[in-house]
Amino acid sequence: MNYLKIFSPATVANVSCGFDSLGFAVDAIGDEMTFTKTQEKKVKITDITGANLTYNVDKNAASAVVKKMLEDANADFGVALTIHKGFSPGSGLGSSAASAAGAAFGANKLLNNKYSNLELTKFAMFGEEVACGSAIADNVAAAVYGGFVLVRSYEPLEIIKLPVPNELRAVAIHPQIEVKTKDAREVLPSKIALSDAVTQWANVGGLISGLYTDNYQLISNSLVDIIVEPHRKKLIPFFDNVKNSATKAGALGAGISGSGPTIFALCKGDVIANKVYQSIKETYKDTGIDFEMYISKVNPDGMKILNSN
């Protein structure tokens, strides 16, 4: 393979109760990236559209990952890549993760699938560190593996792919404001009550059990975050209005995607998802804040090859 074009999905991380440990890939939005082998053993970015990102190979999450992988594999070729951002950086939908994970996937195809998904996740985590200073796995793992994932351990890294009930749908609203990950981290408490920790652990277990058994009521009961959301929601205007609107329209639950400002809702089936979409839209349209909305299946496969030769 000398050339390929891929789709790298947006992702929702934390998923209410699973702070830094749960994530899932979406189908409706993501990045498109191309990778072309070159004789010159260098990595270069030839075009970026959709966002104002650096062309500096060592500071761009995508090119930094490709460079690291080619060096690790002692490749006898270089790569020219293009990046089209299909959604905004800083949205809470894993923008840098889509770039980093897409880069790992694309480079691996040119390297004849030398690396496993776990190894690709580690390379993509390096891209996350380049982009935002932290080698976090939840978004990149969801993009690499597809579907729902659990980051069970960082030392050593262990990723568990979870099943996705067929009727599960995601609705998301992205208010056009910026919430910096650094700020979202700083509002979190350094200590929590043991009783709160027990409740949160039980919700994570319940959510995972619900995914395995297609138990939508259990999923709904478990989509509760009593540790992070109460502190972070203050950074997102009208969060409670959106959450209440979503649940009244039939959503299984709603919460903050990543560090925000995007708010996601999980729903059973297309009919309810459309009702939730319209309800959230009505709730937010008079706030004076511009917003984008998405409705999507959970993406079970993650990356998609759009073209290759």
N, C-alpha and C positions, 0 to 999 in steps of 0.2 A: 504494500500500500504506500503510495507516494503523496496522496492528498485525501483529506476528508473534511466534511462539514458536519458539525454536530449541534444538537440542542442540549443545553445544560440547564436543568430546572431551578426555579426559585424554590425555597424551602421555608417551612415554619419550624422554628426551634422552641424548646421548652414545653410546648403543648400543655400549658397551664401548670400541672403539678410536677412536670419532669424537668425542672431547671437544670440546664447544661447537660442533660442526659437523654432527652427524647427529641426527635425531630421527624418530619415527614416531607416528602417531595410533592410538589404540585405539578399539574399538567398544563395549566392555561398560560403561564408566563415563564420566561427564562431567557437565557442568552443564546445567541448563535455564534459559533466560533469556527474558523477554518484553520487548518494546519497543512502546510506544504513543505515537503522535504527539500532541502537545498544542499548543494555540493559544499558550499562554504560552511564550516562547522561553527556556526554562530546562531544565536536565537535573536530574532528581530520581530518587532510589531510593525506591520505595514499599514494598518488602518484600525481606528477605533471610532465607532459611531454609537450614538444613544446616551453617552455620558462623557464628561470631561475627565479622562483618566490619563495618567502619565504614560509616556512612551519609553521611559527609562526601564530597561530590561530587568534591572535588579530591584526596582521598587514597584513594579506592576505585579500583582499577585499571579496572573496567568503566566507571564513570561518567566518569572522567577522560578515557578514550578517546573516549566519545560526545561529551563537551563539546568536545574538541579537533577532532573531525571536523565537528561542526555549525558551529563557528567558521570552520574552514578552507573549508567549502562555502558560508559565508554563508547558512545555512538560514533559512527564514522560519517555522520551527516549533521546538518543544522536544520532549523525549522523557522519558517516565516509564518506568523499567525495574524489573523484579524479577529477583532472582537466587536460584536454588536450587542450592546446592553439592551435587553428587552424590558427592563424595569429599573427604577431609580436606586442608586446607591443610598444607603442610610434609611432604607425603607423598613428594615426589620424582617426582610424576606430573603436574607442570605445573598446579598449582591456580590460581595467579595468571594463568598463560598462558591457561587455559580462559576465565577471566573477561575478560581483555583481548582475546583473539582473537574470542571470541563477541560482545563489544561492538562491535568493528570490523565484523564481518560483519553484525550486526543493524542498526547505524546505516547501513551502506552500502545495505542493502535499502530503508530508508526514504528514502534519497537517490537512489533509482532507479539503483543500481549505478554510481555516479559513479567509484568508485575500483577500480583493478586489485588483484589478489591481492598483488602486491609492495608497493603503497601501503598495503594493509590490514595487511600484516606490519609496516611501519614504524610505523603508528599503534599496533598492538598492542605493539610494542617500547617505545613510550612508556608504555603501561600497566604493563609489566614494571618499568620504571624507577621508576614511582610506587610499585609494590608492594614491590620489593626492592632498589632502588637501582642496578640494572644493566639496560641495554637489550639483553638477550640475545635472540637470534632463534630458537634451535633449537626450543624448545617451541612458540612462537607460530606459527612457520612451518609446523610439522607440523600444527597445528590448522587453520590457514587453508587450506593446500594439500591436506591429507589424505595418507594413505599415508606413505611414506618421503620425507624431504627431506634435501638437502645444503645447508648454508650455505657456499657456495663463497667468498664475499667479504663483508665488512662495508662497505668503502669502495672502490667503491660496493657497496650491498647487492645480492647476487646469490643467488637461491634456485633450486636445481635439484630438480625433482620426480623421484623415482626409481621404477622399477616395483616391484610387490609380487608375489612368487610366490604362486599361488593357495592353496597349502596351508600357508602360513606362519601360525603361531599364536603368541600371546604368553600366558605365564602370569606372574602377578606376586603377590608376597607383600609386604604392607605391615605390618611390625612397628609396634605402637603406641608408638613412641618418637619423639622429635624430633631431627632432625639439621639444624642451621641452615646455610644455604648459606654464610654467612660463615665458619663453623667448617670446613666442608668445603673451602673455598677455601684456608684458612690452612694446612692440613696438606699442601698440594701443594708439591713441590720447585720452587725458582726456576730451577734448571738441570737438564738431563738429558743423559745420554751420547748422543753422535751415533749410536752403534749402536742404542740404544733408539729414537731418533727414526726411524731408517730402518725398523726392525721395525714400528713403529706406522703409518708411512705405507704400508708394504706391506699391512698388515692392512686399512686403510681402503680401499685400492684393490681388494683381494681381496673385501671385503664388497660393495662397489658392483658389481663385476664379477659376483659371485654373484647379486645381485638382478636384474641384467639378463639373465642366462642361465639362471635357475631352477636354479642349481647349489647344492643344499643342502649338499653336502660342502664346497664352497668357502666358503659362508657360515659353516659350523661352524668351519672352519680359521681363519677371519678374525676371529671373535668373541673376540678376545684383547686385553686392555688391560694393558700392562706398565708404563704410566706413572702413571696416576691411581688405578686400583683398588687396588694394593698399599698405598697410603697411606690411602685413604678407607675401606677395608673394616674398619679398626680401629674406626671409629665405629659399625659395625653389628653387634650381637651375633649370633654364630652364622652369619656370612656364609659362611664356608668350608663349613660343614655343609650349608647350603642349596644352594650352588653344586654341591658334590659329589653331593648327592642328585639334583639336577636332571639332571646329565650322566649319572649312572648309570642314570636312568630313561629316557634317550634324547633329552634336550634337545640341540639344536644347540650351545647355549652359554648362559651366564648371566652377569649382571653387575649393576652398580648403576644404577638408574634415576635420572637426574639427579644430584643430590647426595645421594640416599638419603633415608630408610632403605629405600625400596622396592627389592626385588631382582626383576629380570625374567629370564625364560628364553624363548628362541625355540625353537619346535618345528616339525617337519614333520607336519602332519595332526592331526585331532581325537583319534585314538586315543592317540598319543604325548603330546599335550598333556594329556589326562586322566590318563595315568599319571604325568606329571611333577607335575601338580597334587596328586595324592594322595600322591606321594612327599615333596614339600616339606611338605605338611600334616602328615604323620606325623613328619617330622624336627623340626618346630617346635612341635608341640603340647605337649611337656613342658618347654619352656624357661622357663615362668613369665612369658612376655611375651605379652600379647594381640596378635592379628594379624587382618588381613583378607586375603582372597585373591580373585584375579580370573583368569578365563580368557577370552580374547578373540581374535577375528580382528583383523588389522591393518585399520584403518578406511581404505579407499581414498579416501573423499570428504571426510573432515573434518567440516565443519558440516552439519547437517541442519535443514531447516525442518519443524517439527512442525505448525504451524497459522499461517494468515495470512488477512487480509482488507483 
